[in-house]
Each structure stands twice: as structure tokens, then as C-alpha cells.
Amino acid sequence: MIRGLSIGSGSGGNCFYLEINGKRILIDLGLSARTVSAGLRRAGTALEELDAVLITHTHTDHIKGLPVCSKKLTCPLFMSEVSGAKLFSYSPRILPPGRAVEITADIRVTAFETSHDCPGSIGFRIDSPGGSFGYATDLGCMTEEIRETLLGVDSLVLEANHDVEMLRNGPYPYALKRRILSENGHLSNDACAEAAAFFAGNGTERIFLAHLSRENNTPVIAAETVGKALAGLPVELEVLPPGCDGERLLSQ
């Protein structure tokens, strides 16, 4: 069984709780310890009861709560080698991209590199006897490595950060717009739609759109853009709005 709770999604802070095959996994700690703890209470657990924490990269909106939350963690902390070198004081365990690592009994994680402007940025494929799950945000483009690694996952959290025209015509400084639109920035709705159709056509049954920009996107626009690409495919689509939290957003 897979059960999930989005505690936070977007530039304001990212944190996703995943319960898979009875194990409790947290992806990123980009919110205050109080907010993370409150979200975990809604999911029926606590920091002390987690089996593993996975960190995608070291931008603040993904590790803000780490200093305080780590004091309560009794489980291992997993991240890339580059992130681990930055956060060595937390004694992390390393996830080498492309190699499945057993992080708990019956749970294997395969990390993959993401094209983002933070060295060591990664995403995850999580496999268990109860199902498979993918997590891919903060990626400026969809690479062949990501496609191959996530091929056939049952459920997938996928970035749909911005509508290109909203971003181009919006208030952001030119340099920031260039960064977001670059191959080391964030995935647009259009690029997300293309990727979502690929995964849905290869067995993925549920797709959750994440890391939406408050200024350059809306849940309605993201759902419409991706939904058109998924027309006729046997897949469920749901949006995780910026800052959203909700129980059992993902269940299988």
C-alpha cells in the first residue's frame, strides 16, 4: 500500500510524506520543524517514527527545517554525495545515482540526477512489494536518465512549475526569468505535459503536479495543460497547489 501527504510544495517550502509497504519516508525538510511536525501528526506519525528521510538538494526551500528536525530524527538521512559533503555534520548516507539502494527492509531507492542549478540535485524512484513511487521536481528539463529510471512507476510526483507566457510577461527580473526557463531551472507546464504523457503511456496510474509557482502558474492552468496531453490515457491527475497540505493525497 502507498499513502502520501504533501506537507508543503513550491518555493515556500517542500516536504512530502510517503508511507509505502508500512515504512514511513519523508522527502525534503523545507519547512519549519513546527509545520513538518504538524503535517506528520495529520498523517498519524512523528519525526521520531520515520524510517528514512530523503533530501533532493540543498536549496533552502528543501532543507530549511533540517537543523531543528534532525535533533528528533532517529532514522538515517539520505542524499547525494555532493549534498552530503555540504551537510556532512548530519552524517548522511549517500545515494549514488543509477544504483538501487535498500534503505529499509523491502524498500529500495534509486536516485537520479536532476538538471537544476544546485550541484548534487537528485530525484527518487522508490520500489517496494507494495508498489512503486517516483519523485521528480526542480528539474529544468526531462532527461533520458529520468525517463528510464521512472519508467513504469505506479505513482509519480512531477514538477509543473510555470506557465511560460505567464513567466515571460510577469514581474520577475529578467535574470530570474532566464534562470527559471533554462535547462537548469524548473519544468514548465508544457514540458511537464509531454513527460506526463510518456509516463502515463508506460504504466503510471497516478500523477501529482508539484512545485507550482504562485506568481507564474495556477492549479487550473497546470491541470488544463497537462490534462490535455493525458486525454484518453488511463491515469489519474491531481495538483498539489503551492503550500498545500492534505491528507491521503496519494493512496493505492
ZAGUPA-244604 format. One record per residue (C-alpha): residue number from 1; residue in three letters; chain; x, y, z. Coordinates in Angstrom, 2 decimals. Example, Ala and Ser with C-alpha at 12.3 -4.5 7.8 and 13.67 -1.06 7.14 Angstrom:
# ZAGUPA-244604
1 / ala / A / 12.30 / -4.50 / 7.80 .
2 / ser / A / 13.67 / -1.06 / 7.14 .
# end
This chain:
# ZAGUPA-244604
1 / met / A / 0.00 / 0.00 / 0.00 .
2 / ile / A / 1.12 / 3.54 / -0.78 .
3 / arg / A / -0.16 / 6.55 / 1.13 .
4 / gly / A / 1.10 / 10.11 / 0.86 .
5 / leu / A / 0.69 / 13.57 / 2.31 .
6 / ser / A / 2.01 / 16.78 / 0.77 .
7 / ile / A / 3.04 / 18.89 / 3.73 .
8 / gly / A / 4.42 / 21.67 / 1.51 .
9 / ser / A / 5.01 / 22.20 / -2.20 .
10 / gly / A / 6.58 / 25.17 / -4.00 .
11 / ser / A / 9.20 / 27.82 / -3.43 .
12 / gly / A / 7.79 / 28.49 / 0.05 .
13 / gly / A / 8.98 / 25.08 / 1.20 .
14 / asn / A / 8.84 / 21.43 / 0.15 .
15 / cys / A / 8.10 / 18.37 / 2.24 .
16 / phe / A / 6.34 / 15.15 / 1.22 .
17 / tyr / A / 5.42 / 12.25 / 3.48 .
18 / leu / A / 5.24 / 8.78 / 1.96 .
19 / glu / A / 4.06 / 5.58 / 3.60 .
20 / ile / A / 4.97 / 2.59 / 1.45 .
21 / asn / A / 4.79 / -1.07 / 2.43 .
22 / gly / A / 4.40 / 0.01 / 6.05 .
23 / lys / A / 7.56 / 2.14 / 6.06 .
24 / arg / A / 7.50 / 5.89 / 6.74 .
25 / ile / A / 9.62 / 8.09 / 4.50 .
26 / leu / A / 9.93 / 11.86 / 4.34 .
27 / ile / A / 11.17 / 13.63 / 1.21 .
28 / asp / A / 12.78 / 17.02 / 1.97 .
29 / leu / A / 12.55 / 19.25 / 5.03 .
30 / gly / A / 11.96 / 22.67 / 3.50 .
31 / leu / A / 9.55 / 23.95 / 6.15 .
32 / ser / A / 9.83 / 24.87 / 9.80 .
33 / ala / A / 10.05 / 21.99 / 12.25 .
34 / arg / A / 6.68 / 23.01 / 13.68 .
35 / thr / A / 5.00 / 22.81 / 10.27 .
36 / val / A / 6.63 / 19.50 / 9.43 .
37 / ser / A / 5.62 / 18.03 / 12.78 .
38 / ala / A / 2.04 / 19.24 / 12.34 .
39 / gly / A / 1.85 / 17.62 / 8.92 .
40 / leu / A / 3.20 / 14.35 / 10.24 .
41 / arg / A / 0.63 / 14.39 / 13.03 .
42 / arg / A / -2.10 / 14.64 / 10.38 .
43 / ala / A / -0.56 / 11.56 / 8.78 .
44 / gly / A / -0.59 / 9.77 / 12.13 .
45 / thr / A / 3.14 / 9.74 / 12.78 .
46 / ala / A / 6.04 / 11.86 / 14.04 .
47 / leu / A / 9.66 / 12.70 / 13.25 .
48 / glu / A / 10.85 / 10.13 / 15.77 .
49 / glu / A / 8.88 / 7.38 / 14.00 .
50 / leu / A / 10.23 / 7.89 / 10.47 .
51 / asp / A / 12.20 / 5.10 / 8.80 .
52 / ala / A / 14.15 / 7.34 / 6.41 .
53 / val / A / 14.48 / 10.95 / 5.21 .
54 / leu / A / 15.48 / 11.69 / 1.62 .
55 / ile / A / 16.90 / 15.09 / 0.61 .
56 / thr / A / 16.72 / 16.18 / -3.04 .
57 / his / A / 19.18 / 19.10 / -2.80 .
58 / thr / A / 20.45 / 21.87 / -0.54 .
59 / his / A / 18.36 / 24.87 / -1.61 .
60 / thr / A / 16.68 / 26.44 / 1.41 .
61 / asp / A / 13.15 / 25.52 / 0.35 .
62 / his / A / 14.19 / 21.87 / 0.69 .
63 / ile / A / 16.30 / 21.85 / 3.87 .
64 / lys / A / 15.07 / 24.81 / 5.95 .
65 / gly / A / 13.81 / 22.57 / 8.75 .
66 / leu / A / 16.77 / 20.20 / 8.80 .
67 / pro / A / 18.74 / 21.80 / 11.66 .
68 / val / A / 15.84 / 21.55 / 14.12 .
69 / cys / A / 14.16 / 18.41 / 12.77 .
70 / ser / A / 17.41 / 16.46 / 12.78 .
71 / lys / A / 17.52 / 16.67 / 16.58 .
72 / lys / A / 14.43 / 14.44 / 16.73 .
73 / leu / A / 15.25 / 12.06 / 13.91 .
74 / thr / A / 16.29 / 8.53 / 14.82 .
75 / cys / A / 16.34 / 7.32 / 11.21 .
76 / pro / A / 19.05 / 7.65 / 8.55 .
77 / leu / A / 19.27 / 10.70 / 6.29 .
78 / phe / A / 19.92 / 10.03 / 2.59 .
79 / met / A / 21.19 / 12.42 / -0.11 .
80 / ser / A / 23.66 / 12.73 / -2.97 .
81 / glu / A / 27.40 / 12.73 / -2.41 .
82 / val / A / 27.66 / 16.44 / -3.27 .
83 / ser / A / 24.85 / 17.35 / -0.86 .
84 / gly / A / 26.40 / 15.12 / 1.75 .
85 / ala / A / 29.68 / 17.00 / 1.51 .
86 / lys / A / 27.81 / 20.24 / 2.24 .
87 / leu / A / 25.78 / 18.72 / 5.06 .
88 / phe / A / 28.46 / 16.39 / 6.46 .
89 / ser / A / 27.70 / 17.36 / 10.04 .
90 / tyr / A / 24.43 / 15.39 / 9.77 .
91 / ser / A / 26.30 / 12.15 / 8.96 .
92 / pro / A / 24.21 / 11.43 / 5.85 .
93 / arg / A / 24.14 / 8.22 / 3.88 .
94 / ile / A / 24.89 / 8.56 / 0.18 .
95 / leu / A / 22.60 / 7.59 / -2.70 .
96 / pro / A / 24.70 / 7.08 / -5.84 .
97 / pro / A / 22.64 / 7.95 / -8.96 .
98 / gly / A / 21.59 / 4.96 / -11.01 .
99 / arg / A / 22.06 / 2.34 / -8.32 .
100 / ala / A / 19.25 / 0.86 / -6.25 .
101 / val / A / 19.97 / 1.13 / -2.52 .
102 / glu / A / 17.98 / -0.71 / 0.14 .
103 / ile / A / 17.18 / 1.95 / 2.73 .
104 / thr / A / 14.94 / -0.24 / 4.89 .
105 / ala / A / 13.73 / -3.81 / 4.69 .
106 / asp / A / 11.98 / -4.30 / 1.32 .
107 / ile / A / 12.36 / -0.62 / 0.30 .
108 / arg / A / 14.82 / 0.26 / -2.47 .
109 / val / A / 15.59 / 3.77 / -3.64 .
110 / thr / A / 17.19 / 4.61 / -6.96 .
111 / ala / A / 18.39 / 8.21 / -7.20 .
112 / phe / A / 18.74 / 10.08 / -10.48 .
113 / glu / A / 20.41 / 13.39 / -11.26 .
114 / thr / A / 18.14 / 16.37 / -11.97 .
115 / ser / A / 19.08 / 19.27 / -14.20 .
116 / his / A / 18.90 / 22.08 / -11.65 .
117 / asp / A / 21.14 / 24.95 / -10.61 .
118 / cys / A / 22.18 / 23.25 / -7.39 .
119 / pro / A / 25.07 / 20.78 / -7.54 .
120 / gly / A / 24.08 / 17.32 / -6.37 .
121 / ser / A / 20.36 / 17.76 / -7.03 .
122 / ile / A / 18.57 / 14.42 / -7.34 .
123 / gly / A / 15.15 / 12.82 / -7.56 .
124 / phe / A / 13.98 / 9.36 / -6.50 .
125 / arg / A / 12.37 / 6.13 / -7.55 .
126 / ile / A / 11.13 / 4.12 / -4.57 .
127 / asp / A / 10.27 / 0.43 / -5.03 .
128 / ser / A / 8.65 / -1.99 / -2.61 .
129 / pro / A / 6.50 / -5.13 / -2.75 .
130 / gly / A / 3.53 / -2.80 / -2.20 .
131 / gly / A / 4.15 / -0.61 / -5.26 .
132 / ser / A / 6.47 / 1.96 / -6.79 .
133 / phe / A / 6.68 / 5.73 / -6.47 .
134 / gly / A / 8.61 / 8.48 / -8.25 .
135 / tyr / A / 9.53 / 11.97 / -7.16 .
136 / ala / A / 10.87 / 14.45 / -9.74 .
137 / thr / A / 10.86 / 18.19 / -9.04 .
138 / asp / A / 13.36 / 21.05 / -9.51 .
139 / leu / A / 14.41 / 19.95 / -12.98 .
140 / gly / A / 14.94 / 22.33 / -15.86 .
141 / cys / A / 14.45 / 19.56 / -18.39 .
142 / met / A / 13.33 / 15.95 / -18.58 .
143 / thr / A / 16.42 / 13.86 / -19.28 .
144 / glu / A / 16.65 / 10.37 / -20.69 .
145 / glu / A / 18.08 / 9.20 / -17.36 .
146 / ile / A / 14.95 / 10.37 / -15.56 .
147 / arg / A / 12.66 / 8.77 / -18.14 .
148 / glu / A / 14.46 / 5.44 / -17.87 .
149 / thr / A / 14.62 / 5.46 / -14.08 .
150 / leu / A / 10.94 / 6.34 / -13.56 .
151 / leu / A / 9.58 / 4.16 / -16.33 .
152 / gly / A / 6.57 / 2.20 / -15.08 .
153 / val / A / 6.24 / 3.68 / -11.58 .
154 / asp / A / 2.73 / 3.34 / -10.19 .
155 / ser / A / 2.53 / 6.89 / -8.83 .
156 / leu / A / 4.58 / 9.97 / -9.65 .
157 / val / A / 5.05 / 13.46 / -8.22 .
158 / leu / A / 6.16 / 15.62 / -11.15 .
159 / glu / A / 7.07 / 19.29 / -11.34 .
160 / ala / A / 4.80 / 21.70 / -13.22 .
161 / asn / A / 6.40 / 24.94 / -12.10 .
162 / his / A / 5.28 / 27.63 / -14.52 .
163 / asp / A / 3.26 / 28.68 / -17.50 .
164 / val / A / 5.83 / 30.04 / -19.95 .
165 / glu / A / 3.80 / 33.06 / -21.07 .
166 / met / A / 2.84 / 33.99 / -17.51 .
167 / leu / A / 6.51 / 33.89 / -16.57 .
168 / arg / A / 7.68 / 35.90 / -19.58 .
169 / asn / A / 5.04 / 38.58 / -19.03 .
170 / gly / A / 5.26 / 38.57 / -15.25 .
171 / pro / A / 7.05 / 40.79 / -12.73 .
172 / tyr / A / 10.21 / 38.74 / -12.21 .
173 / pro / A / 13.57 / 40.35 / -13.13 .
174 / tyr / A / 14.95 / 39.28 / -16.49 .
175 / ala / A / 17.83 / 37.33 / -14.94 .
176 / leu / A / 15.45 / 35.31 / -12.78 .
177 / lys / A / 13.21 / 34.57 / -15.75 .
178 / arg / A / 16.23 / 33.30 / -17.69 .
179 / arg / A / 17.24 / 31.09 / -14.77 .
180 / ile / A / 13.79 / 29.51 / -14.45 .
181 / leu / A / 13.44 / 28.98 / -18.21 .
182 / ser / A / 16.91 / 27.45 / -18.57 .
183 / glu / A / 17.70 / 23.74 / -18.62 .
184 / asn / A / 18.96 / 24.16 / -15.06 .
185 / gly / A / 15.81 / 25.88 / -13.82 .
186 / his / A / 12.30 / 24.50 / -13.41 .
187 / leu / A / 9.98 / 22.40 / -15.55 .
188 / ser / A / 7.21 / 24.28 / -17.38 .
189 / asn / A / 3.63 / 23.07 / -17.71 .
190 / asp / A / 4.25 / 22.22 / -21.38 .
191 / ala / A / 7.37 / 20.17 / -20.63 .
192 / cys / A / 5.57 / 18.51 / -17.74 .
193 / ala / A / 2.66 / 17.62 / -20.02 .
194 / glu / A / 4.96 / 15.91 / -22.50 .
195 / ala / A / 6.68 / 13.96 / -19.74 .
196 / ala / A / 3.40 / 13.05 / -18.05 .
197 / ala / A / 2.03 / 11.61 / -21.30 .
198 / phe / A / 5.16 / 9.49 / -21.66 .
199 / phe / A / 4.88 / 8.06 / -18.16 .
200 / ala / A / 1.12 / 7.55 / -18.37 .
201 / gly / A / 1.62 / 5.72 / -21.64 .
202 / asn / A / 4.09 / 3.41 / -19.91 .
203 / gly / A / 2.08 / 2.28 / -16.93 .
204 / thr / A / 1.98 / 5.16 / -14.43 .
205 / glu / A / -1.51 / 5.29 / -12.93 .
206 / arg / A / -1.39 / 8.50 / -10.83 .
207 / ile / A / 0.42 / 11.76 / -11.44 .
208 / phe / A / 0.58 / 14.61 / -8.93 .
209 / leu / A / 1.70 / 18.02 / -10.19 .
210 / ala / A / 4.03 / 19.76 / -7.74 .
211 / his / A / 6.26 / 22.78 / -7.12 .
212 / leu / A / 3.83 / 25.19 / -8.80 .
213 / ser / A / 4.85 / 28.85 / -8.81 .
214 / arg / A / 2.44 / 31.21 / -7.05 .
215 / glu / A / 3.32 / 34.06 / -9.42 .
216 / asn / A / 3.71 / 32.24 / -12.74 .
217 / asn / A / 1.16 / 29.44 / -12.64 .
218 / thr / A / -2.20 / 28.39 / -11.24 .
219 / pro / A / -3.52 / 24.94 / -10.36 .
220 / val / A / -6.23 / 25.35 / -13.01 .
221 / ile / A / -3.78 / 26.23 / -15.80 .
222 / ala / A / -1.39 / 23.45 / -14.82 .
223 / ala / A / -4.19 / 20.87 / -14.71 .
224 / glu / A / -5.61 / 22.00 / -18.04 .
225 / thr / A / -2.25 / 21.96 / -19.82 .
226 / val / A / -1.21 / 18.56 / -18.54 .
227 / gly / A / -4.73 / 17.16 / -18.73 .
228 / lys / A / -4.92 / 17.78 / -22.47 .
229 / ala / A / -1.80 / 15.71 / -23.00 .
230 / leu / A / -3.27 / 12.89 / -20.91 .
231 / ala / A / -6.63 / 12.77 / -22.69 .
232 / gly / A / -7.62 / 9.17 / -23.31 .
233 / leu / A / -4.86 / 7.71 / -21.15 .
234 / pro / A / -5.74 / 5.59 / -18.07 .
235 / val / A / -4.21 / 7.91 / -15.47 .
236 / glu / A / -5.45 / 9.99 / -12.53 .
237 / leu / A / -4.21 / 13.58 / -12.33 .
238 / glu / A / -4.13 / 15.79 / -9.25 .
239 / val / A / -2.49 / 19.12 / -8.46 .
240 / leu / A / -0.62 / 19.93 / -5.28 .
241 / pro / A / -1.21 / 23.70 / -5.03 .
242 / pro / A / 1.56 / 25.92 / -3.61 .
243 / gly / A / 1.77 / 25.45 / 0.12 .
244 / cys / A / -0.87 / 22.74 / 0.02 .
245 / asp / A / -1.40 / 20.21 / 2.73 .
246 / gly / A / -4.00 / 17.48 / 2.61 .
247 / glu / A / -4.46 / 14.01 / 3.94 .
248 / arg / A / -4.07 / 10.95 / 1.75 .
249 / leu / A / -3.48 / 12.88 / -1.45 .
250 / leu / A / -1.92 / 9.71 / -2.73 .
251 / ser / A / -3.27 / 6.27 / -1.95 .
252 / gln / A / -3.11 / 2.92 / -3.64 .
# end
